[in-house]
Structure formats: C-alpha cells, structure tokens
Amino acid sequence: MITISKKKFKQYFESKMYSLYAQSIEGATNEQLLNVLCSVIKDIISKRWIGTRLGCEKEIYYFSIEFLMGRQLKSNLLNLDIEDTIRDGLKEMGIKLENLIEEECDPALGNGGLGRLAACFLDSMASLNISGHGYGLRYKYGLFEQKFVNGYQVEVPDNWLTQGSYIWETVRPNKATVVKFEGDVYLVNDNDRLKVIHKNYIPVMAMPYDIPIIGYKNDYINTLRLFKSEIVNRDFGPITANAKNHSGSYEDALKYKYYTEEISQVLYPNDSNYAGRLLRLKQEYFLVSAGIQDIIRKYKKNKLKIIDLSKNVAIHINDTHPTLCIPELMRILLDEEGLSWEEAWEITKNTISYTNHTIMAEAMEKWPVDMMKKLLPRIYMIIEEINRRYLNDLTDKYSDYERIKRMSIINENNISMANLSIVGSHSVNGVAYLHTEILKNEVLNDFYLDEPQKFNNKTNGIAHRRWLISCNEELSDYITELIGEEWEKDTNHLKKLEIYKENKEVLEKLAEIKLNNKKNFADFIKKEYEIDINPNSIYDVQIKRLHAYKRQLLNVLHILHLYHELLENPNFNMEPRTFIFGAKAAPGYYLAKCIIKLINSVANKINNDERIKNKIKVVFVENYGVSLAEKIIPATEVSEQISTTTKEASGTGNMKFMMNGAITIATLDGANVEIHEQVGDDNIVIFGLKAHQVLHYNKYGGYSALDLYNSNRYIKRVVDDLINGFIPNMDNEGRAIYDSLITYNDEYFVLRDLENYTEAQYKINKLYKNKEQWNKISLINIANSGIFSSDRTISDYARDIWFKGCEINGERNKL
Ligand code: 26W
C-alpha cells in the first residue's frame, strides 16, 4: 500500500521546498506550497504508477475530446488514504490544507456532461482495478471563463496553464508521435501487393502529457494521456521522409508553427451544436491518430500478435468526436501491418465500441467530403471503401432504397460520423434506459433493426468518491457512522440507510448537516457576490449548461409567476425560497445568452424589491464548473431536472443531487426515469409531458403555444413580462425569447408544461413544510442512489462490452 508517515512527509516537503524554490516554508505563497505538496505526492506515487503497467489484463483505451477533471489534490489524497497524515503534517508546518485545495486550478477541458462523465469513468476504472486509460487533448485554453457584465455573459480566455505547465502532468517526449495532415496518396504496386505512399503531408508532432489516475485505496494507478500539438522538432527518420518540404523561409516556418500549434490551442465551447469547423476536424484526427499509434506502439512492444489485438485491447469512443479511430486503425492495419481488408475490418469492429450521448439533430457531426478528402486523403479513401462494402451488404439484404440511403455513411457529400461509428463498432450504447429506447425505436431504428445485437444500454453514473465522500464530508462521515464503511467501496450498501427512515434523531441529524452545508454556501455567496441568502429558505438549484431544451426558461417563468402572486398578495403562502442558477452558454448561442440576461435581470429586480421581504432570492453564480458544483450540490434541497422529455439523454447532475439528499422535481426524461424507479412516487416530484406525447407532437404537430397564451392568464402574464418592460432593460433579449415562445411556437413545450410545473413546485412547497417527511424523503433518496455510482456503470461496460467473451470461469482472464 502506498503510504507515508507524517514525519517522512514533512522531511520530503521541506527538502522539496528548497529544491524547487531554494527558500524555506516561511513566506512561501500558497501557489508555491501547493506546487511543493503536489510534487511530493507525485514522487510518492511514481514508482507504483510505472509498476501498475506491467503484466495487466486487457487494456481499455477511452478516447474523449473532453475530460472535465476538476481539481485533483483532494481526491488524490482521499484515494491514497493519506489525507489526515498530510493535513496534520502541514498543520505542524503552519499550513492549512484547505487553502492549498482552494488554490489548485480547475482544468476546464470539457463543456459539460460528456466531459465530466469521462472523468468519473477514469476514477471508477482505476478504483475497480481495470487497466483503463484516457486519451484526450491538452488544450492551452479550456472552456472560457464566464463573467457577467450588466447581466450579460462575457467570455474570457481560460489561460489555465499560467505556470506554463500543469502540476499533475509529466511530459513524455520519448513517447511523441507524428500525425500527418493533407498531402497526396498514391497506391503503387509493390510485388503484387498494393503499397500506399503518402507524400507532401504536413507532419505535426503529438507530445504526450501524462496525468496519474489514482484508484481508491487499491494501489492502482492508470494514466490520462493528453496530447499537445507541436512542430516536429527532431528527426523521426522514415516516418517524416515524404513530408512537404518547406522553403525554409521565415514566413513558411512561422506558418508551419502556427499550423501545428493551433490544433491543441483551444476547446470548442459548443455543448451540443456541431459547427463543422476545419480546425475541429484537425483536433479530432490529431487525437485519434496520436492515440491509436501510441496503442499499437505499446502493443507491439509487448510482443503480442496484431491479429489478436481485439482480445487484448478495447477502444471506446466517447460520442462521435473520436470516430476517426475506425478508419485510422484500418489505415495502420492495412498500410503498416499489411493485413487484408477483411482481417483488418474484423479486428477493428471487434476492438472499437461507441457511446451516443445525444439525439439532438444539431449535435450530429456530418463532415463535408471535400474537407475530409483534402485534410485526410488516405482516411477518406478508407471511409469510402468501408461505405462501398457496407452499401453492398445492405443492397444484398434490403430493397428499401430510402432506408439504405439513410444508413449510408456518405450522403449528399457529407460523412455521417454517427453512421460510421455504428458500422465500425461491435457495441452501440445509450446512456439511460429511455434514451437507448429512443435510439433503438426512433433515431437509429434502421441500424437497430439491421444489427439489434450491437445495441445496449449503459445508464450513466457518477464518481461517488468525489460527489459525496469528498465534497460532503459531514454527510459521508455520518453515513459511515450509521451503516459502516462498506458503502465507500460498494454503494449498494447505502440501501441500509432505509432502516433509519422513521428514526427522528437520524432525520434531524441529516437536516442539521444539510443546514450546515447551506450556511457554508451562504457564506461563500456573501463573500463572492455580496448577496445575503437565507439558510432557512429552500435552496432550489438548476446548474448545467444553458440550453433551450434544459428549460432554464421554464424555471424563471415560474419565478416570475411566484413574484406576481406575492406582489398581488404578500401573504401568498410560500416557504422562502432561494433559486440558484449556474450555466454557461456557447458563445454563438444567442437565445441561450438572452435567457442568461433574463435570469440576471429578474434576479436584480426581485432581490431589490422590499415588497416581497426576501421571500424569493435569485442567485446566478458566475463561471459555473466542477469546483462550484462541489460547493452547491451538498447545500441543495431541490434539484431542478426539468428538460423537455426525450431531450436530455441522461443527465448526471440529477444523480449527484440525489446522492446528497436533495429532492428532485423532474420530467420523466433521461435518467430521471430511473431515479423515479429507485425511490418511488412519494420521494420525487414528477410533472410534464411524457415521452410518447412529445414524440407524437414532433411527428404529427398539434401544439399551439399561442392558444395556451391566449387561454391562460397566468401564462399570458409572465410571457408579457418579457416585452412589456416589467423586467427592466430587457428589450431585444425579451423580444427574442418572446418570439421563441409565441412566434416560433415554443419548440421545447415550455408553456405546455408551465401550469403542471407550477403545481409540482407547489407540492414541493407543501412537502417542505413537513420537516420530518422532507428529511425522510431526503434519506430515501440517498439510500437508493447507490446504483448511480459510476462504479456500477463501468462494471456494466466491462461485463457487457470490453471484457465480453473473455471470461474464464467467471473471472476476467489475465494475459
Ligand atoms: C459537436 C458538438 C458537440 C459537443 C458535445 C455535440 C455533442 C456534445 C455532447 C455529446 C453533449 C453532451 O455533453 N451530452 C450530454 O452527455 C451526458 C453524459 O452522457 C448526458 O448525461 C447528458 O444528458 C447529455 O446532454
């Protein structure tokens, strides 16, 4: 077991202080102290990190263009089980661990759900002793920093590598590879075999930076390898023989430098809107080629036969962004390993598996044929051949030309990355039961009917070590006091908490812990925003990316309704409530930015309106991300999961709130359906259109927002607020939102669900009045949240996808 005595730690710390900064601890900045601490921990784990590599079982490689890792110090100390030793050691040197934890940067290398899920999955794979590694990009700039200026979102570049490097990374120059872009491809006959020559390409070096992924108290350390794009700065021999020769002019050299470095420069801030930018395609191929080459290099070093690749390696693509893994693996197996097409295709399909995270049409990646052909000539040739052979198979089986056209990978000069992902994978999974059913019966029905065996569901999960044990220590310690510590390694044990659901003392203690977390958060809000929130009010929270389908608009229209009710009748019976929002909008998403302005304008008006005596407060926290979520979620009582049913594939915030004892108000969308299944009708508040109703409206129409507006005065009242000046300085934005509802007929049924949502919120208000009942519901949600640990999710992926068919008497076979 990796461990260290307090005495040893202090010695290491002092000597590291001198070696890094040639100064003593006295007078050191928190940044310096943090760097020293992290560097001591890296030393402690380094031997074990290398050790974990040797002689392991099947290697899992998780490709994702986003990893939203959050801060690492606290979770590394937890997983190494040395937190108390380090805290006490630092204390004796006059240093507060909490200050260093707050000092650490929060690498925002992701947009939202998809990126955070990838991070939770890495934590679970390491904690389950699965040799699972991440491949991603080391963006110089992560997701923009959000500032509110006069209620408007303003984006500021996220210059997170202030010190030029990231404390937890280790650069691996000797593992660098070259990725080839553009150029021309020739097929030449080389003694009756076709040889592929790629000439005049632009070589870009992929420099690997490794971050340790430490398992939970199991001495198991995996790797997240992030690639940075650079000029090829050394001779890679034959690999770069046919590269485009540069005239060597300064301009040329500069142009080449920019061409290479811009690739891993910045994360695209779109959360579900395919922009089709050439640079994004370069990013996707750069990640894929660097990763696949790295896998094959390591694989061959282990003297394993390439023909057995799929027995020893599993490659998982996180949505379609890394889908070029399929033609890239084919390229290497064909052009470098000399396998036949059939052999190469069999291996590729059996090695790669794909997860779909959204049904939103605007999120579907469709790359123009010309763009692909010019940037990646060899890859395009292979995609074309994959499609030709696939269409052959289909035309042999089916005569429905329209259907075959829909299933084609290349269509109207666009390459459907979703279709390619399905055709080139042995497994296709959705991220929640309802989502997977919609994929099978609606969005991907053609493929499901053709190859049903590929489709399976893997309901998302969350790393409970970060989202409960680490961010809510008081609750976590009390749970262990009540039911023992087994739950920490197996969250199914949380179910044992149900025996306390009638235990007054336990329920009161839970309420006390929640109140403490609320007070801590109130202090944070006071310090950060000078806003006073009442810890005895209901903390009602909606934190997620700003998107019309997530319906932050429904939430704020309900707040406006309550506001009017209070203005009309100050004794309107409602428990004081604090509405907390956190959300970034993609910079080019105008309607989302209008809704941010609306929420801030409503907050400004309500928070300064004496007449309502603080019965309602609205707080929009700036720059929402992982670290803020870790502060807000433990203090939350009402979890807002109000997306238009069928639109939210799963959601994972919903699971984090449940595990921290919040009560969910939800539509039966995504994983809300499975949360409802776990807790039952009495322990969640459900409202809104059901999936079949939304699907029916979308197919056959019949919804008129205008009719609702004209027939319901409450709806009319709050919709008119958007344009009648009731909310100050909301001119264009109010009009734009009004038009999205009335003129463009409310695509996400906000007005259709408003009345039902208001009733549901009234039910929450009533439930809250009965403290004991509320606390009982809170306990039942915690007790039934075990299934939503990403350890369960990853066990499902391992059993059904990655290790499928390589069990020996139930045990995963060791290589
Ligand atoms: C091409 C632009 C783009 C970028 C990101 C398109 C789509 C995405 C992601 C797939 C969007 C995303 O994060 N989806 C979310 O994935 C979560 C993890 O599975 C789910 O819980 C959320 O419901 C889903 O919206």
Residues whose N, C-alpha, C, O or C-beta is under 5 A from the ligand:
A	BS01	26W	G112 G113 L114 L117 N270 D271 S272 N273 Y274 D319 H357 T358 A363 V431 E648 A649 S650 G651 T652
